[in-house]
Amino acid sequence: MEKNPDYININQKAWNDKTDVHIASDFYNMQNFLDGKSTLNEIELQLLGDISGKNILHLQCHFGQDTMSISRMGAKATGIDLSNKAIERANEIANQLKLDTDFICCDLYDAPNHLNEKFDNVFTSYGTIGWLPDLDKWAKVVSHFLKPNGKFIMADFHPVVWMYDNDFKEVFYSYFNIEPIIEEETGTYAEKDAQLSTKTISWNHPISEILNSLISNNLEINSFNEYDYSPYSCFNAIEEFEPNKFRIKTFGNKIPMVYSIKATKK
């Protein structure tokens, strides 16, 4: 990571700039959430199961809708995120809703220095690990926070999706984690026409890197699944073929768009 020592500050600024745009967007549908609608999808709900009474850590939680949805399911939820603006907003929303949800602002790798607790479940979802250069360090954090026999639950966009250009017309990036991807973006996935320009640094991580990082840090893989759709319409060239299920128009069901992992701390 010596080549990009400032990736944390660059990405933190980008997510700070995006936060209020996202909160106001139709994509995040804040009014529905405030009215009680869960933001968790069928994929992760099936993996989570009955979490009433459990202590759950949500990594890279953005402004906390999923974390608070977990709280509404009867769990004690804690969310961490790099963006101080997102964490400020998360705390404001949790207070407004009178939810007992904790939020901590920190770099994921530094989380053990900000939180002294072990959890029944560690959870992360959709667009998270691409902001991290080193998945072995990430998996060490996951393992650190889990109680023995605790469950790690993850749903994310499939790395095949990140190989393509924004309009899914050509393979543009390597499937493998060979270099940082530095991008200048106008707008945001939640509000494509937003008057917003951001610079970001991210990394592609192949499935082998993801699974091996967990396995080598004392996590036993219980299930790994791939899905031919996305629960979010956050890409270009996308169509809704069933309610809340989206595919790239020209690809149909030919590529994986999401994967999920459930693992147990040994």
PyRosetta script that sets phi, psi and omega in degrees:
from pyrosetta import init, pose_from_sequence

init()
pose = pose_from_sequence("MEKNPDYININQKAWNDKTDVHIASDFYNMQNFLDGKSTLNEIELQLLGDISGKNILHLQCHFGQDTMSISRMGAKATGIDLSNKAIERANEIANQLKLDTDFICCDLYDAPNHLNEKFDNVFTSYGTIGWLPDLDKWAKVVSHFLKPNGKFIMADFHPVVWMYDNDFKEVFYSYFNIEPIIEEETGTYAEKDAQLSTKTISWNHPISEILNSLISNNLEINSFNEYDYSPYSCFNAIEEFEPNKFRIKTFGNKIPMVYSIKATKK")
pose.set_psi(1, 2.3)
pose.set_omega(1, -178.7)
pose.set_phi(2, -59.6)
pose.set_psi(2, -28.2)
pose.set_omega(2, -177.7)
pose.set_phi(3, -67.4)
pose.set_psi(3, -26.0)
pose.set_omega(3, -177.6)
pose.set_phi(4, -133.5)
pose.set_psi(4, 66.6)
pose.set_omega(4, -174.8)
pose.set_phi(5, -64.9)
pose.set_psi(5, -18.2)
pose.set_omega(5, -174.4)
pose.set_phi(6, -101.4)
pose.set_psi(6, 15.3)
pose.set_omega(6, -175.2)
pose.set_phi(7, -60.1)
pose.set_psi(7, -32.8)
pose.set_omega(7, -179.4)
pose.set_phi(8, -64.6)
pose.set_psi(8, -48.3)
pose.set_omega(8, -179.6)
pose.set_phi(9, -66.1)
pose.set_psi(9, -38.9)
pose.set_omega(9, -180.0)
pose.set_phi(10, -63.7)
pose.set_psi(10, -46.5)
pose.set_omega(10, -179.0)
pose.set_phi(11, -72.3)
pose.set_psi(11, -34.6)
pose.set_omega(11, 176.8)
pose.set_phi(12, -61.6)
pose.set_psi(12, -43.9)
pose.set_omega(12, 178.4)
pose.set_phi(13, -61.9)
pose.set_psi(13, -42.7)
pose.set_omega(13, -179.4)
pose.set_phi(14, -60.4)
pose.set_psi(14, -45.0)
pose.set_omega(14, -178.0)
pose.set_phi(15, -74.8)
pose.set_psi(15, -30.2)
pose.set_omega(15, 171.6)
pose.set_phi(16, -61.4)
pose.set_psi(16, -43.8)
pose.set_omega(16, -179.1)
pose.set_phi(17, -67.2)
pose.set_psi(17, -30.9)
pose.set_omega(17, -177.3)
pose.set_phi(18, -80.9)
pose.set_psi(18, -23.9)
pose.set_omega(18, -166.7)
pose.set_phi(19, -56.6)
pose.set_psi(19, -54.9)
pose.set_omega(19, -176.3)
pose.set_phi(20, -68.1)
pose.set_psi(20, -32.4)
pose.set_omega(20, 174.9)
pose.set_phi(21, -62.0)
pose.set_psi(21, -43.0)
pose.set_omega(21, -179.9)
pose.set_phi(22, -66.4)
pose.set_psi(22, -43.1)
pose.set_omega(22, -179.5)
pose.set_phi(23, -60.5)
pose.set_psi(23, -34.5)
pose.set_omega(23, -178.2)
pose.set_phi(24, -85.9)
pose.set_psi(24, -4.6)
pose.set_omega(24, -171.4)
pose.set_phi(25, -83.4)
pose.set_psi(25, 154.9)
pose.set_omega(25, 172.6)
pose.set_phi(26, -64.6)
pose.set_psi(26, -31.5)
pose.set_omega(26, -177.9)
pose.set_phi(27, -55.6)
pose.set_psi(27, -45.7)
pose.set_omega(27, -178.2)
pose.set_phi(28, -89.6)
pose.set_psi(28, -11.9)
pose.set_omega(28, 170.3)
pose.set_phi(29, 41.2)
pose.set_psi(29, 61.0)
pose.set_omega(29, -173.7)
pose.set_phi(30, -59.2)
pose.set_psi(30, -35.3)
pose.set_omega(30, -178.3)
pose.set_phi(31, -62.9)
pose.set_psi(31, -44.2)
pose.set_omega(31, 177.0)
pose.set_phi(32, -59.6)
pose.set_psi(32, -40.8)
pose.set_omega(32, 179.1)
pose.set_phi(33, -64.5)
pose.set_psi(33, -45.1)
pose.set_omega(33, 179.2)
pose.set_phi(34, -61.6)
pose.set_psi(34, -31.3)
pose.set_omega(34, 179.9)
pose.set_phi(35, -79.2)
pose.set_psi(35, -3.2)
pose.set_omega(35, 173.6)
pose.set_phi(36, 116.9)
pose.set_psi(36, -1.1)
pose.set_omega(36, -178.3)
pose.set_phi(37, -74.2)
pose.set_psi(37, 133.6)
pose.set_omega(37, 175.4)
pose.set_phi(38, -72.5)
pose.set_psi(38, 144.2)
pose.set_omega(38, 176.1)
pose.set_phi(39, -98.1)
pose.set_psi(39, 2.8)
pose.set_omega(39, 178.3)
pose.set_phi(40, -81.6)
pose.set_psi(40, 143.8)
pose.set_omega(40, -178.2)
pose.set_phi(41, -95.3)
pose.set_psi(41, 166.6)
pose.set_omega(41, -179.1)
pose.set_phi(42, -55.5)
pose.set_psi(42, -38.8)
pose.set_omega(42, -177.4)
pose.set_phi(43, -58.8)
pose.set_psi(43, -53.0)
pose.set_omega(43, -176.3)
pose.set_phi(44, -77.5)
pose.set_psi(44, -29.0)
pose.set_omega(44, 177.4)
pose.set_phi(45, -62.9)
pose.set_psi(45, -39.9)
pose.set_omega(45, 178.2)
pose.set_phi(46, -65.4)
pose.set_psi(46, -38.0)
pose.set_omega(46, 179.5)
pose.set_phi(47, -70.0)
pose.set_psi(47, -39.3)
pose.set_omega(47, -178.4)
pose.set_phi(48, -69.5)
pose.set_psi(48, -41.2)
pose.set_omega(48, -178.0)
pose.set_phi(49, 65.1)
pose.set_psi(49, -149.2)
pose.set_omega(49, -179.8)
pose.set_phi(50, -80.3)
pose.set_psi(50, 111.1)
pose.set_omega(50, -177.6)
pose.set_phi(51, -111.7)
pose.set_psi(51, 12.3)
pose.set_omega(51, 179.6)
pose.set_phi(52, -57.3)
pose.set_psi(52, 128.4)
pose.set_omega(52, 178.7)
pose.set_phi(53, 82.6)
pose.set_psi(53, -3.2)
pose.set_omega(53, -178.6)
pose.set_phi(54, -88.0)
pose.set_psi(54, 157.9)
pose.set_omega(54, 179.7)
pose.set_phi(55, -104.3)
pose.set_psi(55, 116.0)
pose.set_omega(55, -169.6)
pose.set_phi(56, -125.7)
pose.set_psi(56, 132.4)
pose.set_omega(56, 175.2)
pose.set_phi(57, -103.6)
pose.set_psi(57, 126.1)
pose.set_omega(57, 179.4)
pose.set_phi(58, -107.8)
pose.set_psi(58, 113.5)
pose.set_omega(58, -178.6)
pose.set_phi(59, -86.8)
pose.set_psi(59, 137.2)
pose.set_omega(59, 177.1)
pose.set_phi(60, 55.7)
pose.set_psi(60, 64.5)
pose.set_omega(60, -167.6)
pose.set_phi(61, -89.6)
pose.set_psi(61, -1.2)
pose.set_omega(61, -174.8)
pose.set_phi(62, 54.6)
pose.set_psi(62, -130.2)
pose.set_omega(62, -178.1)
pose.set_phi(63, -97.1)
pose.set_psi(63, 20.3)
pose.set_omega(63, 159.7)
pose.set_phi(64, 88.4)
pose.set_psi(64, 11.5)
pose.set_omega(64, -179.7)
pose.set_phi(65, -60.1)
pose.set_psi(65, -47.2)
pose.set_omega(65, -179.5)
pose.set_phi(66, -66.2)
pose.set_psi(66, -37.3)
pose.set_omega(66, 179.2)
pose.set_phi(67, -61.2)
pose.set_psi(67, -45.4)
pose.set_omega(67, 179.6)
pose.set_phi(68, -70.2)
pose.set_psi(68, -31.0)
pose.set_omega(68, 173.8)
pose.set_phi(69, -63.7)
pose.set_psi(69, -36.5)
pose.set_omega(69, 175.8)
pose.set_phi(70, -64.7)
pose.set_psi(70, -42.2)
pose.set_omega(70, 176.5)
pose.set_phi(71, -59.3)
pose.set_psi(71, -40.5)
pose.set_omega(71, -179.5)
pose.set_phi(72, -65.3)
pose.set_psi(72, -18.6)
pose.set_omega(72, 178.0)
pose.set_phi(73, -86.9)
pose.set_psi(73, 4.8)
pose.set_omega(73, 175.1)
pose.set_phi(74, 96.9)
pose.set_psi(74, 7.1)
pose.set_omega(74, 178.3)
pose.set_phi(75, -93.8)
pose.set_psi(75, 162.6)
pose.set_omega(75, 170.2)
pose.set_phi(76, -95.2)
pose.set_psi(76, 109.4)
pose.set_omega(76, -170.9)
pose.set_phi(77, -109.8)
pose.set_psi(77, 140.8)
pose.set_omega(77, 174.0)
pose.set_phi(78, -127.9)
pose.set_psi(78, 128.2)
pose.set_omega(78, 178.4)
pose.set_phi(79, -113.6)
pose.set_psi(79, 140.4)
pose.set_omega(79, 173.5)
pose.set_phi(80, -122.8)
pose.set_psi(80, 147.6)
pose.set_omega(80, 178.7)
pose.set_phi(81, -156.7)
pose.set_psi(81, 153.7)
pose.set_omega(81, -178.9)
pose.set_phi(82, -73.3)
pose.set_psi(82, -28.5)
pose.set_omega(82, -173.4)
pose.set_phi(83, -83.4)
pose.set_psi(83, 115.7)
pose.set_omega(83, 178.2)
pose.set_phi(84, -66.7)
pose.set_psi(84, -32.9)
pose.set_omega(84, 176.9)
pose.set_phi(85, -64.5)
pose.set_psi(85, -43.2)
pose.set_omega(85, 179.8)
pose.set_phi(86, -63.8)
pose.set_psi(86, -40.8)
pose.set_omega(86, -179.8)
pose.set_phi(87, -68.6)
pose.set_psi(87, -37.8)
pose.set_omega(87, 175.0)
pose.set_phi(88, -58.4)
pose.set_psi(88, -47.1)
pose.set_omega(88, -178.8)
pose.set_phi(89, -66.6)
pose.set_psi(89, -38.8)
pose.set_omega(89, 178.8)
pose.set_phi(90, -59.9)
pose.set_psi(90, -45.2)
pose.set_omega(90, 178.8)
pose.set_phi(91, -63.0)
pose.set_psi(91, -40.8)
pose.set_omega(91, 179.0)
pose.set_phi(92, -61.6)
pose.set_psi(92, -43.9)
pose.set_omega(92, -177.7)
pose.set_phi(93, -68.2)
pose.set_psi(93, -42.9)
pose.set_omega(93, 179.1)
pose.set_phi(94, -61.5)
pose.set_psi(94, -40.3)
pose.set_omega(94, 177.4)
pose.set_phi(95, -65.2)
pose.set_psi(95, -42.0)
pose.set_omega(95, 178.5)
pose.set_phi(96, -59.4)
pose.set_psi(96, -39.5)
pose.set_omega(96, -177.5)
pose.set_phi(97, -89.0)
pose.set_psi(97, -2.1)
pose.set_omega(97, -179.4)
pose.set_phi(98, 56.6)
pose.set_psi(98, 44.5)
pose.set_omega(98, 178.0)
pose.set_phi(99, -100.0)
pose.set_psi(99, 141.2)
pose.set_omega(99, 177.5)
pose.set_phi(100, -88.5)
pose.set_psi(100, 70.7)
pose.set_omega(100, -179.0)
pose.set_phi(101, -120.1)
pose.set_psi(101, 130.3)
pose.set_omega(101, -179.6)
pose.set_phi(102, -98.4)
pose.set_psi(102, 144.8)
pose.set_omega(102, 177.2)
pose.set_phi(103, -132.7)
pose.set_psi(103, 139.8)
pose.set_omega(103, -178.8)
pose.set_phi(104, -131.2)
pose.set_psi(104, 131.9)
pose.set_omega(104, 176.3)
pose.set_phi(105, -95.4)
pose.set_psi(105, 116.9)
pose.set_omega(105, 175.3)
pose.set_phi(106, -167.2)
pose.set_psi(106, 161.2)
pose.set_omega(106, 169.1)
pose.set_phi(107, -67.1)
pose.set_psi(107, 136.5)
pose.set_omega(107, -176.2)
pose.set_phi(108, -53.7)
pose.set_psi(108, -44.9)
pose.set_omega(108, -178.0)
pose.set_phi(109, -61.3)
pose.set_psi(109, -24.7)
pose.set_omega(109, -177.3)
pose.set_phi(110, -95.4)
pose.set_psi(110, 1.7)
pose.set_omega(110, -174.5)
pose.set_phi(111, -56.4)
pose.set_psi(111, -37.8)
pose.set_omega(111, 178.9)
pose.set_phi(112, -60.4)
pose.set_psi(112, -19.3)
pose.set_omega(112, 176.9)
pose.set_phi(113, -86.8)
pose.set_psi(113, -6.5)
pose.set_omega(113, -178.4)
pose.set_phi(114, -113.3)
pose.set_psi(114, -10.4)
pose.set_omega(114, -172.4)
pose.set_phi(115, -146.4)
pose.set_psi(115, 120.6)
pose.set_omega(115, -178.3)
pose.set_phi(116, -112.2)
pose.set_psi(116, 79.5)
pose.set_omega(116, -173.9)
pose.set_phi(117, -159.6)
pose.set_psi(117, 154.2)
pose.set_omega(117, 173.4)
pose.set_phi(118, -115.0)
pose.set_psi(118, 151.1)
pose.set_omega(118, -170.3)
pose.set_phi(119, -126.7)
pose.set_psi(119, 151.7)
pose.set_omega(119, 174.1)
pose.set_phi(120, -69.0)
pose.set_psi(120, -40.3)
pose.set_omega(120, -179.8)
pose.set_phi(121, -133.4)
pose.set_psi(121, 143.4)
pose.set_omega(121, 164.3)
pose.set_phi(122, -115.9)
pose.set_psi(122, 133.8)
pose.set_omega(122, -171.7)
pose.set_phi(123, -129.2)
pose.set_psi(123, 141.1)
pose.set_omega(123, 172.4)
pose.set_phi(124, -150.8)
pose.set_psi(124, 148.6)
pose.set_omega(124, -176.7)
pose.set_phi(125, -156.4)
pose.set_psi(125, 143.1)
pose.set_omega(125, 164.2)
pose.set_phi(126, 52.4)
pose.set_psi(126, 99.0)
pose.set_omega(126, 172.6)
pose.set_phi(127, 77.2)
pose.set_psi(127, 39.1)
pose.set_omega(127, -174.6)
pose.set_phi(128, -109.9)
pose.set_psi(128, -60.3)
pose.set_omega(128, -170.4)
pose.set_phi(129, -70.7)
pose.set_psi(129, -14.9)
pose.set_omega(129, 175.9)
pose.set_phi(130, -63.4)
pose.set_psi(130, -16.7)
pose.set_omega(130, 178.8)
pose.set_phi(131, -89.5)
pose.set_psi(131, 3.8)
pose.set_omega(131, -176.5)
pose.set_phi(132, -117.1)
pose.set_psi(132, 131.7)
pose.set_omega(132, -178.3)
pose.set_phi(133, -78.4)
pose.set_psi(133, -28.2)
pose.set_omega(133, -168.3)
pose.set_phi(134, -126.9)
pose.set_psi(134, 106.7)
pose.set_omega(134, -177.1)
pose.set_phi(135, -79.1)
pose.set_psi(135, -22.0)
pose.set_omega(135, 174.2)
pose.set_phi(136, -64.4)
pose.set_psi(136, -42.4)
pose.set_omega(136, 176.6)
pose.set_phi(137, -64.1)
pose.set_psi(137, -38.9)
pose.set_omega(137, 177.6)
pose.set_phi(138, -61.0)
pose.set_psi(138, -48.1)
pose.set_omega(138, -178.3)
pose.set_phi(139, -66.4)
pose.set_psi(139, -31.5)
pose.set_omega(139, 174.6)
pose.set_phi(140, -62.3)
pose.set_psi(140, -39.1)
pose.set_omega(140, 177.3)
pose.set_phi(141, -65.8)
pose.set_psi(141, -45.4)
pose.set_omega(141, 177.2)
pose.set_phi(142, -55.7)
pose.set_psi(142, -50.6)
pose.set_omega(142, -178.5)
pose.set_phi(143, -62.8)
pose.set_psi(143, -40.4)
pose.set_omega(143, -179.3)
pose.set_phi(144, -56.7)
pose.set_psi(144, -41.0)
pose.set_omega(144, -172.6)
pose.set_phi(145, -86.4)
pose.set_psi(145, -11.4)
pose.set_omega(145, -177.6)
pose.set_phi(146, -86.8)
pose.set_psi(146, 137.4)
pose.set_omega(146, 169.0)
pose.set_phi(147, -67.8)
pose.set_psi(147, 158.9)
pose.set_omega(147, 171.5)
pose.set_phi(148, -54.5)
pose.set_psi(148, 134.1)
pose.set_omega(148, -176.0)
pose.set_phi(149, 69.0)
pose.set_psi(149, 8.9)
pose.set_omega(149, 174.2)
pose.set_phi(150, -69.1)
pose.set_psi(150, 156.7)
pose.set_omega(150, -174.9)
pose.set_phi(151, -105.5)
pose.set_psi(151, 135.4)
pose.set_omega(151, 169.6)
pose.set_phi(152, -102.9)
pose.set_psi(152, 129.6)
pose.set_omega(152, -176.6)
pose.set_phi(153, -128.5)
pose.set_psi(153, 127.8)
pose.set_omega(153, -174.3)
pose.set_phi(154, -142.0)
pose.set_psi(154, 136.7)
pose.set_omega(154, 167.8)
pose.set_phi(155, -134.2)
pose.set_psi(155, 134.1)
pose.set_omega(155, -176.2)
pose.set_phi(156, -153.9)
pose.set_psi(156, 165.2)
pose.set_omega(156, 175.2)
pose.set_phi(157, -68.4)
pose.set_psi(157, 140.0)
pose.set_omega(157, -175.9)
pose.set_phi(158, -69.1)
pose.set_psi(158, 140.3)
pose.set_omega(158, -179.3)
pose.set_phi(159, -60.6)
pose.set_psi(159, -21.4)
pose.set_omega(159, 175.6)
pose.set_phi(160, -59.9)
pose.set_psi(160, -36.3)
pose.set_omega(160, -179.2)
pose.set_phi(161, -60.2)
pose.set_psi(161, -37.3)
pose.set_omega(161, -175.2)
pose.set_phi(162, -78.1)
pose.set_psi(162, -1.3)
pose.set_omega(162, 178.2)
pose.set_phi(163, -76.9)
pose.set_psi(163, -22.3)
pose.set_omega(163, -169.7)
pose.set_phi(164, -92.5)
pose.set_psi(164, 158.8)
pose.set_omega(164, 169.3)
pose.set_phi(165, -66.1)
pose.set_psi(165, 170.9)
pose.set_omega(165, -173.1)
pose.set_phi(166, -60.6)
pose.set_psi(166, -25.4)
pose.set_omega(166, -178.8)
pose.set_phi(167, -102.6)
pose.set_psi(167, 8.9)
pose.set_omega(167, 176.5)
pose.set_phi(168, 56.5)
pose.set_psi(168, 43.5)
pose.set_omega(168, 178.3)
pose.set_phi(169, -103.7)
pose.set_psi(169, -22.8)
pose.set_omega(169, 179.2)
pose.set_phi(170, -152.9)
pose.set_psi(170, 155.2)
pose.set_omega(170, 173.2)
pose.set_phi(171, -74.5)
pose.set_psi(171, 116.8)
pose.set_omega(171, -169.3)
pose.set_phi(172, -111.5)
pose.set_psi(172, -33.3)
pose.set_omega(172, -176.8)
pose.set_phi(173, -120.1)
pose.set_psi(173, 156.4)
pose.set_omega(173, 176.6)
pose.set_phi(174, -70.6)
pose.set_psi(174, 144.3)
pose.set_omega(174, 172.2)
pose.set_phi(175, -64.4)
pose.set_psi(175, -27.7)
pose.set_omega(175, -172.9)
pose.set_phi(176, -94.3)
pose.set_psi(176, 156.8)
pose.set_omega(176, -178.2)
pose.set_phi(177, -83.1)
pose.set_psi(177, 82.9)
pose.set_omega(177, -176.0)
pose.set_phi(178, -107.0)
pose.set_psi(178, -18.1)
pose.set_omega(178, -179.0)
pose.set_phi(179, -167.0)
pose.set_psi(179, 158.0)
pose.set_omega(179, 174.0)
pose.set_phi(180, -64.9)
pose.set_psi(180, 147.2)
pose.set_omega(180, 176.0)
pose.set_phi(181, -107.1)
pose.set_psi(181, 111.5)
pose.set_omega(181, -177.4)
pose.set_phi(182, -104.0)
pose.set_psi(182, 122.5)
pose.set_omega(182, -174.3)
pose.set_phi(183, -132.1)
pose.set_psi(183, 148.1)
pose.set_omega(183, 169.6)
pose.set_phi(184, -110.5)
pose.set_psi(184, 122.6)
pose.set_omega(184, -173.7)
pose.set_phi(185, -119.4)
pose.set_psi(185, 138.2)
pose.set_omega(185, 171.0)
pose.set_phi(186, -107.0)
pose.set_psi(186, 131.4)
pose.set_omega(186, -174.0)
pose.set_phi(187, 77.8)
pose.set_psi(187, -165.5)
pose.set_omega(187, -179.7)
pose.set_phi(188, -154.2)
pose.set_psi(188, 158.0)
pose.set_omega(188, -177.4)
pose.set_phi(189, -55.0)
pose.set_psi(189, -28.7)
pose.set_omega(189, -177.9)
pose.set_phi(190, -86.2)
pose.set_psi(190, -18.2)
pose.set_omega(190, -177.3)
pose.set_phi(191, -153.9)
pose.set_psi(191, 83.0)
pose.set_omega(191, -169.4)
pose.set_phi(192, -62.7)
pose.set_psi(192, -24.6)
pose.set_omega(192, -179.2)
pose.set_phi(193, -97.5)
pose.set_psi(193, 9.0)
pose.set_omega(193, -178.5)
pose.set_phi(194, -61.2)
pose.set_psi(194, 141.2)
pose.set_omega(194, 177.0)
pose.set_phi(195, -78.4)
pose.set_psi(195, 77.2)
pose.set_omega(195, -171.5)
pose.set_phi(196, -148.7)
pose.set_psi(196, 129.1)
pose.set_omega(196, 175.4)
pose.set_phi(197, -123.2)
pose.set_psi(197, 126.7)
pose.set_omega(197, -177.5)
pose.set_phi(198, -134.8)
pose.set_psi(198, 150.7)
pose.set_omega(198, 172.5)
pose.set_phi(199, -109.5)
pose.set_psi(199, 135.1)
pose.set_omega(199, 179.5)
pose.set_phi(200, -135.4)
pose.set_psi(200, 157.0)
pose.set_omega(200, 173.4)
pose.set_phi(201, -127.0)
pose.set_psi(201, 124.3)
pose.set_omega(201, -177.5)
pose.set_phi(202, -140.0)
pose.set_psi(202, 176.6)
pose.set_omega(202, -177.5)
pose.set_phi(203, -140.2)
pose.set_psi(203, 142.8)
pose.set_omega(203, 170.7)
pose.set_phi(204, -88.5)
pose.set_psi(204, 136.9)
pose.set_omega(204, 179.7)
pose.set_phi(205, -125.4)
pose.set_psi(205, 115.8)
pose.set_omega(205, 177.7)
pose.set_phi(206, -67.5)
pose.set_psi(206, 159.8)
pose.set_omega(206, -179.1)
pose.set_phi(207, -56.3)
pose.set_psi(207, -39.9)
pose.set_omega(207, -179.3)
pose.set_phi(208, -60.0)
pose.set_psi(208, -40.7)
pose.set_omega(208, 178.8)
pose.set_phi(209, -64.6)
pose.set_psi(209, -41.1)
pose.set_omega(209, -179.3)
pose.set_phi(210, -63.5)
pose.set_psi(210, -52.3)
pose.set_omega(210, -176.6)
pose.set_phi(211, -65.9)
pose.set_psi(211, -44.5)
pose.set_omega(211, -177.4)
pose.set_phi(212, -66.1)
pose.set_psi(212, -32.9)
pose.set_omega(212, 178.3)
pose.set_phi(213, -64.4)
pose.set_psi(213, -39.1)
pose.set_omega(213, 178.5)
pose.set_phi(214, -70.3)
pose.set_psi(214, -46.5)
pose.set_omega(214, -178.8)
pose.set_phi(215, -59.8)
pose.set_psi(215, -40.2)
pose.set_omega(215, -177.3)
pose.set_phi(216, -77.3)
pose.set_psi(216, -4.8)
pose.set_omega(216, 177.4)
pose.set_phi(217, -117.9)
pose.set_psi(217, 39.0)
pose.set_omega(217, 170.3)
pose.set_phi(218, 67.7)
pose.set_psi(218, 31.8)
pose.set_omega(218, 174.1)
pose.set_phi(219, -115.0)
pose.set_psi(219, 130.0)
pose.set_omega(219, 178.8)
pose.set_phi(220, -97.3)
pose.set_psi(220, 124.0)
pose.set_omega(220, -178.0)
pose.set_phi(221, -74.2)
pose.set_psi(221, 120.1)
pose.set_omega(221, 178.2)
pose.set_phi(222, -93.4)
pose.set_psi(222, -36.5)
pose.set_omega(222, 177.6)
pose.set_phi(223, -153.7)
pose.set_psi(223, 146.4)
pose.set_omega(223, 173.8)
pose.set_phi(224, -139.2)
pose.set_psi(224, 121.7)
pose.set_omega(224, -178.4)
pose.set_phi(225, -129.1)
pose.set_psi(225, 150.8)
pose.set_omega(225, 176.3)
pose.set_phi(226, -122.4)
pose.set_psi(226, 145.8)
pose.set_omega(226, -174.8)
pose.set_phi(227, -127.7)
pose.set_psi(227, 142.9)
pose.set_omega(227, -176.9)
pose.set_phi(228, -93.3)
pose.set_psi(228, 24.5)
pose.set_omega(228, 177.5)
pose.set_phi(229, -149.8)
pose.set_psi(229, 165.6)
pose.set_omega(229, 172.7)
pose.set_phi(230, -112.9)
pose.set_psi(230, 140.6)
pose.set_omega(230, 174.8)
pose.set_phi(231, -79.0)
pose.set_psi(231, -0.7)
pose.set_omega(231, -177.8)
pose.set_phi(232, -125.9)
pose.set_psi(232, 144.5)
pose.set_omega(232, 177.4)
pose.set_phi(233, -95.8)
pose.set_psi(233, 55.3)
pose.set_omega(233, -172.2)
pose.set_phi(234, -100.0)
pose.set_psi(234, 7.2)
pose.set_omega(234, 179.9)
pose.set_phi(235, -113.5)
pose.set_psi(235, 160.6)
pose.set_omega(235, 170.7)
pose.set_phi(236, -75.6)
pose.set_psi(236, 164.7)
pose.set_omega(236, 174.0)
pose.set_phi(237, 57.5)
pose.set_psi(237, 37.0)
pose.set_omega(237, -173.6)
pose.set_phi(238, -113.2)
pose.set_psi(238, 152.9)
pose.set_omega(238, 176.6)
pose.set_phi(239, -137.8)
pose.set_psi(239, 151.2)
pose.set_omega(239, 178.6)
pose.set_phi(240, -94.2)
pose.set_psi(240, 112.6)
pose.set_omega(240, -176.8)
pose.set_phi(241, -98.0)
pose.set_psi(241, -20.8)
pose.set_omega(241, 170.6)
pose.set_phi(242, -143.0)
pose.set_psi(242, 161.5)
pose.set_omega(242, 179.8)
pose.set_phi(243, -53.9)
pose.set_psi(243, 123.1)
pose.set_omega(243, 177.9)
pose.set_phi(244, 63.4)
pose.set_psi(244, 26.2)
pose.set_omega(244, 174.0)
pose.set_phi(245, -131.0)
pose.set_psi(245, 125.6)
pose.set_omega(245, -170.7)
pose.set_phi(246, -127.7)
pose.set_psi(246, 143.4)
pose.set_omega(246, 175.5)
pose.set_phi(247, -135.4)
pose.set_psi(247, 159.4)
pose.set_omega(247, 172.5)
pose.set_phi(248, -69.6)
pose.set_psi(248, 126.7)
pose.set_omega(248, -172.2)
pose.set_phi(249, -51.1)
pose.set_psi(249, -49.4)
pose.set_omega(249, -173.0)
pose.set_phi(250, -78.9)
pose.set_psi(250, -13.4)
pose.set_omega(250, -177.4)
pose.set_phi(251, -100.4)
pose.set_psi(251, -25.9)
pose.set_omega(251, -175.3)
pose.set_phi(252, 56.9)
pose.set_psi(252, -129.5)
pose.set_omega(252, -178.3)
pose.set_phi(253, -97.6)
pose.set_psi(253, 25.4)
pose.set_omega(253, -173.2)
pose.set_phi(254, -84.2)
pose.set_psi(254, -17.7)
pose.set_omega(254, -179.9)
pose.set_phi(255, -125.1)
pose.set_psi(255, 150.9)
pose.set_omega(255, 172.8)
pose.set_phi(256, -74.2)
pose.set_psi(256, 139.6)
pose.set_omega(256, 179.8)
pose.set_phi(257, -114.9)
pose.set_psi(257, -24.2)
pose.set_omega(257, -178.8)
pose.set_phi(258, -142.2)
pose.set_psi(258, 151.0)
pose.set_omega(258, 170.4)
pose.set_phi(259, -133.8)
pose.set_psi(259, 162.3)
pose.set_omega(259, 175.5)
pose.set_phi(260, -137.1)
pose.set_psi(260, 151.2)
pose.set_omega(260, 179.8)
pose.set_phi(261, -135.0)
pose.set_psi(261, 137.8)
pose.set_omega(261, 167.2)
pose.set_phi(262, -126.1)
pose.set_psi(262, 130.2)
pose.set_omega(262, -176.5)
pose.set_phi(263, -140.7)
pose.set_psi(263, 157.2)
pose.set_omega(263, -178.6)
pose.set_phi(264, -120.3)
pose.set_psi(264, 134.2)
pose.set_omega(264, 176.0)
pose.set_phi(265, -71.6)
pose.set_psi(265, 125.1)
pose.set_omega(265, 179.8)
pose.set_phi(266, -72.6)
pose.dump_pdb("model.pdb")
